[in-house]
Amino acid sequence: MGQRGVTLVEILIVVVMASIIGGLIVSMFVTSNRTFMDQGKVLDVQRSGRVAMDTMTRLLREAGLDPLGSANARITRATATEIQFTRDANINGTIDAAGHETIEFAYDAVANVLRRSFDGAAGIVMADKVTGFALSYFDTDGNDIGIPGSDAAALARIRSLELTIDLVDDKTAGGDFERRYKTGIYCRNL
């Protein structure tokens, strides 16, 4: 019997097949890794949006809280991108300067962040990657009252509002994903 070896053609075929299989494995790993990274970004954006929406909704429902009727708690400024209001949270009949009883939410379109501040202090970032933020104001009958600004008579008509937050982040593989959060808030203390 003659000895038989591996020919150069057979070696080349094995090398090509191994390269194809290796390339497919690397490609699947890269795709899987990008998907994993994108899912992490999606979760971060969703969490950020939900926390901001929940916090704003809870606090805006307390706007005007004045159980003793002596604190003059109310909405003090209302624009399309910011709102400031007071509440007598500790129920002592006054709006305390350092009692987290004056609250402001403001959208910074340059930095793409939504900030919350208490009692005139520097605002903390509630959500980043915010590309849109809008507040709409409604009276007792659900009529849109426009943007009251600082007009006391218009501010006194606010009974509910609509809050919209848009968030965007880029995908690892290119493109963007967007999330929009929108809710109506009835201000039960106004």
Protein Blocks (a to p, Z undefined) as FASTA:
>chain_A
ZZddddfklmmmmmmmmmmmmmmmmmmmmmmmmmmmmmmmmmmmmmmmmmmmmmmmmmmm
mgoiafkopnopacfbdcfkbccddddfkonopacfklopaccddddfklopacddeehi
acddfbghiabdcdddddfkopaebjnkjafklmmmpmbdcdddddddddfkgpjddddd
ddddddfkZZ
